[in-house]
């Protein structure tokens, strides 16, 4: 990556929330705020992964109060509500919105004449 981003410093930090699912909003916000402070501002983060956690750290009201404008790249948040760019600014989702995925699966099933499908 030195050739790709020659004038940038990359940091890796993994934060455990103590749960196997989403963290509580205040817990994830506190960890996000601490990371932002420790690194003297962050241009972008990859994660969180869980849609509830992404909503917590990208909510416009919280960002304004915490003075955080970091771009959040979320690899797996799929909640349709996160498509509201006014409410969740500076969010780039790398997974498709659940609403679009279910519409595509339904269209595929109809086109192929499937009567029943199972999604795991």
C-alpha positions as CSV (number, residue, x, y, z in Angstrom):
1,X,0.0,0.0,0.0
2,X,3.0,2.3,0.3
3,X,2.8,2.9,-3.5
4,X,-0.9,3.3,-3.5
5,X,-1.1,5.9,-0.7
6,X,2.5,7.3,-0.5
7,X,1.6,10.4,1.6
8,X,-0.8,8.7,4.0
9,X,-0.6,6.7,7.2
10,X,-2.9,3.7,7.7
11,X,-3.9,2.5,11.1
12,X,-5.5,-0.7,12.0
13,X,-7.6,-0.9,15.1
14,X,-10.0,-3.7,16.1
15,X,-12.4,-2.9,18.8
16,X,-14.3,-5.6,20.5
17,X,-17.8,-4.7,21.8
18,X,-18.1,-7.6,24.1
19,X,-21.1,-8.9,22.2
20,X,-21.6,-11.2,19.3
21,X,-24.1,-8.9,17.6
22,X,-24.6,-5.2,17.5
23,X,-23.3,-3.1,20.4
24,X,-25.5,-0.6,22.2
25,X,-25.5,2.8,20.5
26,X,-23.7,4.6,23.4
27,X,-21.0,1.9,23.6
28,X,-20.2,2.0,19.9
29,X,-20.3,5.8,19.8
30,X,-17.9,6.0,22.7
31,X,-15.5,3.6,21.1
32,X,-15.7,5.5,17.8
33,X,-15.2,8.8,19.5
34,X,-12.2,7.5,21.4
35,X,-10.6,6.1,18.2
36,X,-11.2,9.5,16.5
37,X,-9.6,11.3,19.4
38,X,-6.6,8.9,19.7
39,X,-5.8,9.3,16.0
40,X,-6.2,13.1,16.0
41,X,-9.1,12.9,13.6
42,X,-9.7,10.1,11.0
43,X,-10.5,10.7,7.4
44,X,-12.3,7.3,6.9
45,X,-13.1,4.1,8.8
46,X,-14.0,0.7,7.6
47,X,-16.8,-0.5,9.8
48,X,-18.7,-1.0,11.9
49,X,-20.4,-3.9,10.2
50,X,-23.8,-4.2,12.0
51,X,-26.5,-1.8,10.6
52,X,-27.5,-0.7,14.1
53,X,-23.9,0.2,14.9
54,X,-23.5,2.0,11.6
55,X,-26.7,4.0,12.3
56,X,-25.3,5.0,15.7
57,X,-22.0,6.4,14.4
58,X,-23.3,8.0,11.2
59,X,-26.5,9.7,12.6
60,X,-26.4,13.4,11.6
61,X,-27.4,14.6,15.1
62,X,-24.7,12.6,16.8
63,X,-22.0,13.6,14.3
64,X,-22.8,17.3,14.7
65,X,-22.7,17.1,18.4
66,X,-19.4,15.1,18.4
67,X,-17.9,17.2,15.6
68,X,-17.1,14.1,13.6
69,X,-17.2,14.1,9.8
70,X,-15.4,10.8,9.2
71,X,-16.4,8.8,6.1
72,X,-17.7,5.4,7.2
73,X,-17.3,2.5,4.8
74,X,-19.5,-0.3,6.0
75,X,-18.9,-3.7,4.4
76,X,-22.2,-5.3,5.5
77,X,-24.8,-2.9,6.7
78,X,-27.9,-3.5,4.7
79,X,-30.8,-1.8,6.5
80,X,-32.9,0.3,4.1
81,X,-33.2,3.2,6.5
82,X,-29.4,3.9,6.0
83,X,-30.1,5.0,2.4
84,X,-31.3,8.4,3.8
85,X,-28.2,10.5,3.1
86,X,-29.5,13.4,5.1
87,X,-30.0,11.4,8.3
88,X,-26.8,9.3,7.8
89,X,-24.2,11.5,6.0
90,X,-20.8,10.4,4.9
91,X,-21.8,6.7,4.8
92,X,-20.6,4.4,2.0
93,X,-22.1,1.0,2.1
94,X,-20.3,-1.8,0.3
95,X,-23.4,-4.2,0.5
96,X,-26.7,-3.8,-1.2
97,X,-29.7,-2.4,0.6
98,X,-32.0,-5.2,1.8
99,X,-34.9,-3.6,-0.1
100,X,-33.1,-3.9,-3.4
101,X,-31.9,-7.5,-2.7
102,X,-35.4,-8.8,-1.9
103,X,-36.8,-7.1,-5.0
104,X,-34.2,-8.7,-7.2
105,X,-34.7,-12.1,-5.6
106,X,-38.5,-11.8,-6.1
107,X,-38.0,-10.8,-9.8
108,X,-35.6,-13.7,-10.4
109,X,-38.1,-16.1,-8.8
110,X,-40.9,-14.8,-10.9
111,X,-38.9,-14.9,-14.1
112,X,-37.7,-18.5,-13.5
113,X,-41.2,-19.6,-12.4
114,X,-40.1,-20.7,-9.0
115,X,-43.0,-21.3,-6.6
116,X,-40.9,-21.4,-3.4
117,X,-37.3,-20.4,-2.5
118,X,-35.3,-20.6,0.7
119,X,-32.9,-17.8,1.7
120,X,-30.2,-18.8,4.3
